Amino acid sequence: MMEQVPADRLFRDHNGVPILNGAGAVKKVKVIGGESKSLQQFISVLVPSNTYQVHMPGHDEHLPYLGQMALMLEIDEDEEVRIDSEDLTSCFNLFRLPQQWVGFNAFAKQVSAAVFGGPASEMAYVGMRVVPMGWINSV
């Protein structure tokens, strides 16, 4: 989900100052095997880097919503339609961004480079490698 971001790959403003993001977490209770488990959900606070970006136009406005399907379907009396409209589980963790985007999703809090196999005496920036929840262009 995350990777080390070299300082020269950080997104910077016109003065060369790195634009770094914040993070937080919220409690999430999930039923696993019939048992409630208390988990922690990572939240990217990408307001700093989102400020410098615009929403990339796409075709998401052309996607149908479930109610429209009623007008598009015709079925016989002995047929039935089954529809699953649930989101992909952990969809933000399933899709990787191109390598050049990791610098836009870097966090201000540095960690020991040992996390990424480097020397424990060095600090490293961390960036999201997957589509982060809270990114202006995640949808």
Secondary structure, 3 states (H helix, E strand, C coil): CEEEECHHHCCECCCCCECCEEEEEEEEEEEECCEEEEEEEEEEECHHHHCCCCCCCCCHHHCCCHHHHHHHCCCCCCCCCCCCCCCCCCHHHHCECCHHHHHHHEECCCEEHHHHCCCCCCEEEEEECECCCCCCCCC
